Amino acid sequence: MTPPLSKVDLRVYPGSSYPLGATWDGMGVNFALFSEYAEAVELCLFDSIDDTVESKRVLLLEYSDHVWHGYFPDLRPGQLYGYRVYGPWNPLEGHRFNPNKLLLDPYAKSVVRLERWNDALFGYQIPDPHRSSTFADTDLLMDTRDSAPFAPLAAVVDDSFVWGNDKPLRTPWHKTIIYEAHVKGLTMRHLKVPEHLRGTYAALGSEPVIEHLLDLGVTAVELLPVHQHVDDHFLKTRGLSNYWGYNTLAYFAPELRYSAQKNNPEDPILEFKTMVRSLHAAGIEVILDVVYNHTCEGNHLGPTLSFKGIDNRSYYKQVEEEPRFYMDYTGCGNTLNVSHPRVIQLIMDSLRYWVLEMHVDGFRFDLASTLGRDVHYVDKLGSFFDVIHQDPVLCQTKLIAEPWDLGEGGYQVGNFPVLWTEWNGKYRDAARSFWKGDPGTLSEMATRIAGSSDLYSEKDPHASINFLTSHDGFTLHDLVSYNQKHNEANGEGNRDGDNHNHSWNCGVEGETDDARINALRFQQKRNLMATLLLSLGVPMIAAGDELSRTQQGNNNAYCQDNAISWLDWELTEPEKNFYQFVKQLIRIRKENPVFQRRKFFIGLTSKAYNIKDVIWYNVQGLEMSEADWHDPQALWMGALLNGSAINELDEKGNPVAGSTFLLVLNASHKPVAFHLPRLNRGDAWIQLFDTASSEQLPDDTEAREDEALYCGDAVYRLQARSLVLFRLKR
């Protein structure tokens, strides 16, 4: 197709092929768009988000290194724009150029108009569902309707911002406690946040929310996707939305929906930066959950909003024998082609932008195994990891992998290279199964508590991001309240979501007035949370678990932008007590070096204090034997963590030492008599807490010294399904 002539003359100079995107230099705007297979590119300028047709269309005549570019001295920040890209329409060869479709710049830093779903957003002719025609070959027929009235629009922005003395916090990994949260879900029902700010970046950076984070004691927030995303068409037709946001449209633009102010294109950017600055001032890092494995454009029947119409062959992995179709390792229809240099560049430019311009501290990579696929197989030495490691900016940030995807060989827990930490799915499953009372889980639970050296022996314990729950799955409260998922509200007949949750409802499915059942559920929550916060590795708490949040049994609330997903801040007395318990657990972890070890236990005797750095005990107070470890019915053990044998130096080069603790667990349905081990004559064990009691931990743990239990002289009655922590008093 021959492109039309420009509708109006506008001063344009050759400009530069770098940087990509729309760049304001204080004098004018440089536009640069990569497309290897395009035949022509037209810049389309709009005067208003309500415009249904562009006011100006200008051909970009300069073409360098597969980049179409031009410099416009008359344009300024705030200018709305999109692209029309001309090239072959040949889906069978993987080309889906259609100049009738207005396309969003992949480097757009501000999206000022969201998609308005209409059939014109699809590059092919959607058949009438009331007719008998088949959908089998429908994507081969070009649709000639103009999508401009319905397509997303980008805006040129000025990135300037007064950061003051803000700088990266670089909290050491071993001192990090992560709080996974959704910008809207965390703040939407917070009564102390002004109503007009709730659900926004401004709310997350507000004093009431920061006060909660500080009171709880976490050191970092890990935000569910804040890149501009698309609400899927099929969800909109059901009256739902893509609440989690794992459906990225623009990798540089902060999500417009989370901005309290939307008067200017820079408002979401300024509000996000202000939020980061406020969190940093409080000592809290900001980690972003990022989705570089796929985009919102779906499979061959998905919409044409950006990448698909700009250069489908370059941006997406396609089936080699049939490039009409996409390789799908994500379950979302497509997979970004990370093997292509320009796609790697897009990802790296995006990551650096969020670090250098937005001041974030790290990233959690969704379905990260996909990013390591070299052609088909996951390669931990692949180009993506090489580029990250050599980058002087990104190698200093926190890098977290979700170490799996849906493709063959995609489960890669323990296999990511140095610099990377991982969501440890094996920790989650082991802790759930152990406290559920599954037989044969004792040995693995001990390994997980000790930092998962079976997975990370070539790294350090902080490589394991330990978690019980996350956004994806049951909340902690639902984990102990439901045996089965209840996802009917999602409109998919309860077929969606994981069927293997390792959950136990404590005897009744769902909410109940039975005081005995409710007491057991809180006890199980105390067990799980204490295990998490006293294990080696980096703990991650899902937002609201400390508040006993429920999703009513929904374990896939990705489309529930409502009270199912939003945190409820009004707590009952038992919920308040549980919150206080979690707070005190975090305090214990932060105050005692033995729970923040930078290195694995080595099991050797310390010269300073004649015991090993870790000893595992059976109920007789003797070291665990091979028979003990392999007893399928045994669900109890003790772990002595020697604070005098850490063998590490602190930041100032001084030897690290601290208190010695005894952690005792019983996941069985019956109490056991546990013999407290004898160390040296005169030593005594001070009980700090017993999860079988709903009593809060005292603010001052020294207050219990008069209740000390002497080593070797005491048999502690360990209640069914309970965890007890003792501190050694010398």
C-alpha positions in Angstrom: 0.0 0.0 0.0 1.3 3.4 -0.9 1.2 5.9 2.0 -0.7 9.1 1.5 1.1 12.5 1.4 1.3 14.5 4.6 -1.8 16.5 5.2 0.1 19.6 6.4 3.6 20.9 6.2 5.5 21.0 9.5 9.1 21.8 10.1 11.0 18.6 10.4 14.8 17.9 10.5 16.5 14.6 10.1 16.9 14.1 13.8 18.5 11.1 15.3 17.9 7.3 15.5 18.8 7.4 19.2 17.3 7.5 21.7 14.1 5.7 20.7 10.8 7.2 21.5 9.8 10.9 21.7 12.5 12.9 23.4 12.1 16.6 24.4 15.6 18.3 24.6 14.4 21.7 25.6 14.2 23.0 22.1 12.1 20.5 20.2 11.1 16.8 20.0 13.0 13.9 18.4 10.8 11.0 17.3 12.5 7.6 16.6 10.7 4.3 16.0 12.3 0.9 15.3 10.8 -1.2 12.5 13.0 -3.5 10.5 10.4 -4.6 7.9 8.3 -1.4 7.5 8.2 0.4 4.2 7.1 3.8 5.6 6.2 5.3 8.9 3.8 8.2 9.5 3.8 10.3 12.7 0.2 11.2 13.6 -0.4 14.3 15.9 -3.5 14.9 17.9 -4.8 18.0 19.6 -7.0 16.4 22.2 -7.8 12.9 23.7 -11.3 13.3 22.3 -10.1 13.6 18.7 -11.3 10.9 16.4 -8.8 11.8 13.7 -5.3 13.2 13.8 -4.8 16.9 13.1 -1.5 16.3 11.3 0.2 13.3 9.6 3.9 13.6 8.8 6.0 11.0 7.0 9.3 10.2 8.8 11.7 10.2 5.8 14.9 9.4 7.7 15.7 5.7 8.1 18.9 4.6 9.9 19.7 1.2 11.3 16.1 0.1 11.0 14.9 3.2 12.9 12.6 5.8 11.4 13.2 9.2 12.8 12.7 13.0 12.6 13.2 16.1 14.7 10.4 18.6 15.2 11.5 22.0 16.5 7.9 23.3 16.7 6.6 20.6 19.0 6.5 20.7 22.8 5.8 18.4 25.8 2.1 17.6 26.0 1.9 16.8 22.3 -0.3 13.8 21.7 0.8 11.3 19.1 0.7 7.8 17.5 2.0 6.1 14.5 0.8 4.5 11.3 3.2 1.9 9.9 3.2 0.8 6.3 4.4 -2.6 5.1 3.3 -6.0 3.9 0.1 -7.5 5.1 1.1 -11.2 5.0 0.1 -13.0 8.2 1.3 -16.3 6.7 4.8 -14.9 6.7 4.3 -13.2 10.1 3.8 -9.6 8.8 0.7 -7.8 10.0 1.3 -4.2 8.9 -2.0 -2.3 8.6 -1.7 1.5 8.3 -5.4 1.8 9.1 -4.5 1.1 12.7 -3.1 3.9 14.9 -0.3 2.4 16.9 1.2 3.3 20.3 4.9 4.1 20.6 6.6 1.2 22.4 8.7 3.9 24.2 5.7 6.0 25.2 6.3 7.6 28.6 2.8 8.7 29.1 -0.4 7.2 27.8 -3.1 9.8 28.1 -6.0 7.9 26.4 -6.8 4.3 27.2 -8.1 1.8 24.7 -11.8 2.1 23.8 -12.8 -1.4 22.7 -14.1 -1.6 19.2 -13.7 -4.1 16.4 -11.6 -1.5 14.5 -8.8 -2.2 17.0 -8.2 -5.5 15.4 -6.0 -5.7 12.3 -8.1 -8.4 10.7 -11.8 -8.6 9.8 -13.8 -10.0 12.8 -16.6 -12.1 11.4 -20.2 -11.6 12.5 -20.7 -14.1 15.3 -24.4 -14.5 14.2 -23.3 -15.9 10.8 -22.1 -19.3 10.1 -18.7 -18.2 8.9 -15.7 -19.8 10.6 -13.0 -18.0 12.6 -10.4 -20.3 11.3 -8.8 -18.0 8.7 -10.3 -14.7 9.7 -7.0 -13.3 10.8 -5.8 -13.4 7.2 -8.2 -10.7 6.0 -7.1 -7.1 6.5 -9.6 -4.8 8.3 -9.6 -1.4 6.6 -11.5 0.5 9.3 -9.6 3.4 11.0 -8.8 2.7 14.7 -7.8 6.3 15.5 -11.1 7.1 17.4 -10.5 4.1 19.7 -6.7 3.6 20.0 -4.5 4.5 23.0 -2.7 7.8 22.6 0.8 8.8 23.9 2.1 12.2 24.9 5.5 13.8 24.8 6.7 14.6 28.3 9.3 16.6 30.2 11.0 14.3 32.6 12.3 17.0 34.9 11.7 16.5 38.6 13.2 17.8 41.9 14.5 14.7 43.7 16.4 16.6 46.3 18.8 14.3 48.2 16.9 11.1 47.2 19.3 8.2 46.4 19.1 4.4 46.2 18.7 2.9 49.7 20.5 -0.4 48.8 19.2 -2.2 51.9 21.3 -5.4 52.2 19.5 -8.5 51.1 19.8 -10.2 54.5 18.1 -7.2 56.1 15.3 -7.0 53.5 11.7 -7.8 54.3 9.4 -7.5 51.2 5.7 -6.5 51.3 4.0 -7.4 48.0 1.2 -5.0 47.3 -1.2 -3.6 44.7 -1.3 0.2 44.5 -5.1 0.3 44.4 -5.8 -2.7 46.5 -3.6 -1.5 49.4 -5.1 2.0 49.6 -8.7 1.8 48.3 -10.4 1.3 51.6 -7.9 3.0 54.0 -10.1 5.3 56.0 -7.3 7.7 56.9 -6.4 8.3 53.3 -8.4 11.2 51.7 -11.1 9.7 49.6 -10.1 11.4 46.4 -6.6 9.9 46.7 -7.5 6.3 47.5 -6.3 3.8 44.9 -3.5 6.0 43.7 0.3 6.5 43.8 -0.4 9.5 46.0 -2.3 7.3 48.5 0.6 4.8 48.6 3.0 7.6 49.3 0.7 9.2 51.9 1.5 9.4 55.6 -1.1 6.9 56.8 0.0 4.1 54.5 3.7 4.7 55.2 3.0 4.7 58.9 1.5 1.2 58.5 4.5 0.0 56.6 6.9 1.4 59.2 4.8 0.1 62.1 4.8 -3.4 60.5 8.5 -3.2 60.0 8.9 -4.1 56.3 11.8 -2.6 54.3 10.5 -2.8 50.7 7.3 -2.7 48.8 7.0 -4.9 45.7 4.3 -3.4 43.6 2.2 -5.4 41.2 2.6 -4.1 37.6 2.5 -0.3 37.3 3.3 -0.3 33.6 0.4 0.9 31.5 -1.8 -2.2 30.8 -4.9 -3.1 28.8 -8.1 -4.4 30.2 -8.8 -7.5 28.1 -11.8 -7.2 25.8 -13.3 -10.5 27.1 -13.1 -9.2 30.7 -14.8 -5.9 29.8 -17.7 -7.7 28.3 -18.2 -9.5 31.6 -18.0 -6.2 33.6 -14.6 -7.1 34.9 -11.0 -5.8 34.4 -7.4 -7.0 34.4 -7.0 -5.8 38.0 -3.5 -7.3 38.5 -2.2 -5.6 35.4 -0.2 -8.4 33.9 -1.2 -7.3 30.4 1.4 -4.7 29.5 0.9 -2.1 26.7 3.6 0.4 27.4 6.9 -0.4 29.3 7.8 3.1 30.1 4.5 4.7 31.1 3.1 4.5 34.7 -0.4 3.2 34.8 -2.8 6.1 34.2 -5.6 4.6 36.3 -3.4 4.9 39.5 -2.9 8.6 39.1 -5.0 11.0 41.3 -4.4 13.8 38.8 -4.9 13.4 35.1 -5.0 16.9 33.9 -1.5 16.8 32.3 0.5 14.1 30.6 3.2 14.4 33.2 0.8 13.9 36.2 1.1 10.1 36.6 4.9 10.4 36.2 5.2 13.2 38.8 2.9 11.4 41.2 4.8 8.2 40.9 8.1 9.9 41.5 6.7 11.7 44.5 5.5 8.4 45.9 9.0 6.9 45.5 10.6 9.9 47.1 8.3 9.7 50.1 8.8 5.9 50.6 12.6 6.4 50.3 12.5 9.1 52.9 10.9 6.6 55.2 13.6 4.0 54.4 11.4 1.8 52.3 12.6 0.5 48.9 10.4 0.2 45.8 10.5 -2.9 43.7 8.4 -3.3 40.6 6.8 -6.4 39.3 7.5 -6.3 35.5 6.1 -8.3 32.6 8.6 -8.5 29.8 7.6 -12.0 28.8 4.5 -11.1 26.7 2.3 -8.1 25.8 -1.4 -7.2 25.8 -1.8 -8.0 22.0 -2.5 -11.7 22.6 -2.3 -14.3 19.8 -3.0 -14.1 16.1 -6.6 -13.2 17.0 -5.6 -10.4 19.4 -5.8 -6.6 18.8 -3.3 -4.5 16.9 -2.4 -1.7 19.4 1.4 -1.3 19.1 4.1 -4.0 18.6 2.0 -6.2 16.3 1.5 -3.4 13.8 5.0 -1.9 14.1 7.0 -5.0 13.4 5.3 -8.3 14.3 8.2 -10.5 13.0 10.8 -8.7 15.2 8.9 -8.3 18.4 7.3 -11.7 18.9 8.5 -15.3 18.9 6.7 -17.1 16.1 6.3 -20.7 15.2 9.1 -21.4 12.8 7.1 -23.5 10.4 4.0 -21.3 10.6 5.0 -17.7 11.5 1.3 -16.8 11.3 1.1 -18.2 14.9 3.0 -17.3 18.0 5.1 -19.3 20.4 3.3 -19.1 23.8 5.3 -19.9 26.9 3.2 -17.6 29.0 -0.4 -18.7 28.6 -1.2 -15.2 27.4 -1.1 -15.8 23.6 2.4 -14.5 22.7 6.0 -14.3 23.8 8.3 -11.4 23.3 11.3 -12.2 21.1 14.1 -11.6 23.6 16.5 -13.1 21.1 16.2 -10.0 18.9 18.7 -7.2 19.7 16.1 -4.4 19.5 13.7 -6.3 21.9 16.6 -6.7 24.4 17.2 -3.0 23.9 13.6 -2.2 24.6 13.7 -4.1 27.9 17.0 -2.7 29.0 16.0 0.9 28.1 12.8 0.4 30.1 14.6 -1.0 33.1 17.2 1.7 33.1 14.5 4.4 32.8 12.7 3.1 35.9 15.9 3.1 37.8 17.5 6.4 36.6 14.4 8.5 36.0 11.9 6.9 38.4 14.4 5.9 41.1 13.0 2.4 41.8 15.3 0.0 43.6 14.7 -3.3 41.8 12.5 -5.6 39.8 10.6 -8.9 40.1 10.4 -10.5 36.7 7.1 -12.2 35.9 7.6 -15.7 34.3 11.3 -15.0 34.1 12.2 -18.3 32.6 10.7 -17.0 29.4 13.3 -14.3 29.2 16.1 -16.9 29.4 14.7 -19.0 26.4 17.3 -19.1 23.6 15.1 -20.1 20.7 13.1 -22.7 22.7 15.1 -23.8 25.8 15.8 -21.9 29.0 19.5 -21.0 29.2 20.7 -19.4 32.4 23.7 -18.2 30.4 21.5 -16.6 27.8 21.9 -13.1 26.3 19.3 -11.6 28.6 21.2 -12.5 31.7 24.5 -11.5 30.1 23.2 -8.0 29.3 21.7 -7.5 32.8 24.9 -8.6 34.5 27.2 -6.3 32.5 25.0 -3.3 32.9 26.5 -0.9 35.4 23.1 0.4 36.5 21.0 -2.7 36.7 23.6 -5.0 38.2 23.3 -2.9 41.4 19.6 -3.2 41.7 17.5 -6.0 43.4 16.7 -8.7 40.8 14.0 -11.2 41.6 12.9 -14.0 39.3 9.6 -15.8 39.2 11.6 -18.8 38.1 9.1 -20.6 35.9 6.9 -20.3 32.8 4.4 -22.5 31.1 6.7 -24.0 28.5 8.6 -27.3 28.5 11.4 -27.2 31.0 10.1 -23.9 32.4 10.3 -24.7 36.1 13.8 -23.4 37.0 13.7 -22.9 40.7 17.3 -22.8 41.9 18.8 -22.4 38.4 19.1 -18.7 37.9 22.6 -17.2 37.7 24.4 -15.0 40.2 23.0 -11.6 41.1 19.5 -13.1 40.9 17.2 -14.1 43.7 14.1 -16.2 43.2 10.6 -16.7 44.4 11.1 -20.0 46.1 8.0 -22.0 45.2 9.4 -25.0 47.0 9.5 -23.1 50.2 5.8 -22.1 49.8 4.8 -25.7 49.1 6.9 -27.2 51.8 5.6 -24.8 54.5 2.0 -25.3 53.5 2.3 -29.1 53.4 4.1 -29.4 56.7 1.6 -27.3 58.7 -1.2 -29.0 56.9 0.2 -32.2 58.5 1.2 -34.1 55.4 3.5 -37.0 56.3 7.0 -37.2 55.1 7.5 -33.4 55.0 9.9 -32.9 58.0 13.2 -33.1 56.2 12.3 -30.7 53.5 10.8 -28.2 56.0 14.1 -28.2 57.8 16.0 -27.6 54.6 13.7 -24.6 53.7 14.0 -23.1 57.2 17.8 -23.3 56.8 17.8 -21.3 53.6 17.3 -24.0 50.9 21.0 -24.8 50.5 20.0 -27.7 48.2 18.9 -25.0 45.7 21.3 -22.1 46.4 24.5 -23.7 47.6 26.5 -21.7 45.0 24.9 -18.5 46.3 23.8 -17.3 49.7 20.6 -17.7 51.6 19.2 -14.4 50.4 18.9 -16.0 46.9 15.7 -17.6 48.3 12.7 -15.2 48.5 10.6 -17.2 51.0 6.9 -16.7 50.8 3.7 -18.4 51.9 1.2 -16.6 49.7 1.3 -14.0 47.0 -1.1 -12.1 44.8 -1.6 -15.3 42.8 -3.5 -17.8 45.0 -5.1 -18.0 48.4 -4.5 -15.3 51.0 -3.0 -16.6 54.2 -6.5 -16.5 55.9 -8.1 -18.4 53.0 -5.2 -20.9 53.1 -6.5 -22.1 56.5 -10.2 -21.6 55.7 -10.7 -23.3 52.3 -9.9 -26.8 50.9 -11.1 -25.8 47.4 -11.0 -22.7 45.3 -14.1 -20.6 44.9 -13.6 -18.6 41.7 -17.2 -18.3 40.5 -17.1 -14.5 40.5 -14.5 -14.7 37.7 -17.1 -15.9 35.2 -15.2 -19.0 34.1 -17.2 -21.7 35.9 -14.6 -22.1 38.6 -12.2 -23.7 36.0 -9.5 -21.0 36.4 -6.9 -20.9 39.2 -4.7 -23.6 40.7 -6.3 -26.8 41.9 -3.3 -27.8 44.1 -3.1 -25.3 46.9 -1.9 -27.5 49.9 -4.5 -25.7 52.0 -6.6 -27.0 54.9 -9.8 -25.4 56.1 -9.4 -26.7 59.7 -12.6 -28.6 59.5 -15.2 -26.3 57.9 -15.2 -24.8 54.4 -15.2 -21.1 54.4 -16.3 -18.6 57.1 -17.8 -20.0 60.3 -19.0 -18.9 63.7 -17.4 -21.9 65.4 -15.0 -20.5 67.9 -12.9 -23.6 68.1 -12.4 -23.6 64.3 -11.6 -19.9 64.2 -9.1 -20.3 67.1 -7.3 -23.1 65.2 -7.2 -21.0 62.1 -5.5 -18.1 63.8 -3.1 -20.6 65.4 -2.2 -22.0 62.0 -1.6 -18.5 60.7 0.7 -17.9 63.6 2.6 -21.1 62.8 3.0 -20.2 59.1 4.0 -16.6 59.7 6.5 -17.5 62.4 8.0 -20.1 60.2 8.4 -17.5 57.4 9.9 -14.8 59.5 12.3 -17.0 61.4 13.7 -18.8 58.3 17.0 -18.0 56.5 16.4 -16.2 53.3 14.4 -13.1 52.4 10.8 -13.2 53.6 8.0 -11.8 51.5 4.6 -11.0 53.0 1.5 -10.6 50.7 -0.2 -7.3 51.6 -3.2 -7.9 53.9 -2.0 -11.2 55.3 -1.1 -9.4 58.4 -4.6 -8.0 58.5 -6.3 -11.4 58.0 -7.5 -10.4 54.5 -9.8 -12.8 52.7 -10.8 -13.2 49.1 -13.7 -15.4 50.0 -11.9 -18.5 48.7 -11.0 -16.9 45.3 -7.5 -18.0 44.4 -7.3 -16.2 41.1 -8.6 -12.7 41.8 -6.8 -11.2 38.8 -10.0 -9.6 37.5 -11.6 -8.6 40.7 -11.2 -4.8 41.1 -13.5 -4.6 44.1 -13.8 -5.5 47.8 -12.7 -9.1 47.0 -9.2 -7.8 46.3 -9.0 -4.5 48.3 -7.6 -4.6 51.9 -10.1 -4.2 54.7 -8.5 -2.0 57.4 -11.3 -2.4 60.0 -10.1 -5.3 62.2 -11.8 -7.5 64.8 -10.0 -8.1 68.1 -8.5 -11.5 67.0 -7.3 -9.8 63.8 -5.7 -7.0 65.8 -3.9 -9.5 68.0 -2.7 -11.4 65.0 -1.4 -8.1 63.5 0.5 -7.4 66.7 2.0 -10.9 66.6 3.3 -10.4 63.0 4.8 -7.0 64.1 6.7 -8.6 67.0 7.9 -11.5 64.8 9.4 -8.9 62.4 11.0 -7.1 65.3 12.5 -10.3 66.6 13.9 -11.0 63.1 15.4 -7.5 62.7 16.9 -7.4 66.2 18.7 -10.8 66.1 21.5 -11.5 63.6 21.0 -15.3 63.7 17.8 -14.8 61.7 19.6 -12.6 59.2 22.6 -14.7 58.4 24.3 -13.9 55.2 25.8 -17.4 54.9 24.4 -20.9 55.2 24.8 -22.9 58.4 27.8 -25.1 58.1 27.1 -27.4 61.1 30.6 -27.0 62.7 31.5 -26.5 66.3 32.2 -22.9 67.4 35.4 -22.3 69.4 33.7 -19.4 71.0 30.8 -21.5 72.4 31.2 -25.2 72.3 28.3 -26.0 70.0 27.6 -26.1 66.3 26.1 -23.2 64.5 22.9 -25.2 64.0 21.7 -28.4 65.7 18.5 -30.3 64.9 16.8 -32.1 67.8 14.3 -34.8 68.2 11.7 -34.8 71.0 14.1 -36.6 73.3 16.5 -33.6 73.2 19.0 -35.6 71.1 20.4 -34.7 67.7 18.3 -35.9 64.9 19.4 -39.2 63.4 18.9 -40.5 59.8 16.0 -42.6 61.1 14.4 -39.5 62.7 14.6 -37.6 59.4 13.1 -40.4 57.4 10.3 -41.2 59.7 7.2 -40.4 57.6 5.0 -39.9 60.6 7.3 -37.5 62.4 6.1 -33.9 62.2 8.1 -32.4 65.1 11.6 -31.1 65.5 13.7 -28.5 67.2 16.4 -26.2 65.7 19.1 -24.6 67.8 20.4 -21.5 66.1 23.7 -20.5 67.7 24.1 -16.7 67.8 27.7 -17.1 69.0 28.8 -19.1 65.9 27.6 -16.9 63.0 31.2 -16.4 61.7 30.4 -13.3 59.7 31.5 -9.7 59.8 29.1 -6.7 59.9 29.3 -3.6 57.6 32.1 -2.2 59.9 34.2 -5.3 59.9 33.3 -6.4 63.4 32.4 -10.1 64.1 28.6 -10.7 64.2 27.3 -12.3 67.3 23.9 -12.4 69.0 21.5 -14.5 71.0 21.1 -18.2 70.6 17.5 -19.5 69.9 15.7 -22.7 69.9 12.9 -23.1 67.5 10.5 -26.0 68.2 7.8 -27.1 65.7 5.0 -29.7 66.0 2.7 -29.9 62.9 1.0 -33.1 64.1 -2.6 -33.3 65.5 -1.4 -34.4 68.9 0.8 -32.8 71.6 4.3 -34.1 72.3 6.7 -33.9 75.2 9.8 -32.1 74.0 13.0 -32.4 76.1 14.8 -29.1 76.0 18.5 -29.7 75.2 21.2 -29.1 77.7 24.2 -27.0 76.6 26.2 -25.8 79.6 25.5 -25.9 83.3 23.4 -22.9 84.4 22.1 -22.1 81.0 18.4 -21.5 80.7 15.8 -21.2 77.9 13.5 -18.2 78.0 10.2 -18.8 76.2 9.4 -15.9 73.9 6.1 -17.2 72.5 4.0 -20.3 71.9 1.7 -20.1 68.9 -0.8 -22.3 70.8 -1.6 -19.2 72.8 -3.4 -16.3 71.3 -1.6 -14.0 73.8 0.4 -11.3 72.2 4.2 -11.3 72.5 5.3 -8.8 75.1 7.0 -5.7 73.9 10.0 -6.5 76.0 11.1 -10.1 75.6 13.2 -9.7 78.8 9.9 -9.6 80.7 9.7 -13.4 80.6 13.1 -14.2 82.2 11.4 -15.2 85.4 9.6 -18.0 83.4 12.9 -19.5 82.1 13.0 -23.2 81.6 16.4 -24.8 82.4 18.3 -26.8 79.8 18.1 -30.5 80.4 15.9 -30.2 83.4 12.6 -29.4 81.6 10.2 -31.2 79.4 8.1 -28.8 77.4 4.6 -29.9 76.5 4.4 -28.9 72.8 0.8 -28.5 71.9 -0.7 -29.9 68.7 0.0 -27.7 65.6 2.2 -25.3 67.4 5.6 -23.5 67.2 7.5 -22.2 70.2 10.5 -19.9 70.2 13.0 -19.9 73.1 16.0 -17.6 73.7 19.1 -18.9 75.6 19.9 -17.1 78.8 23.5 -17.7 79.8 
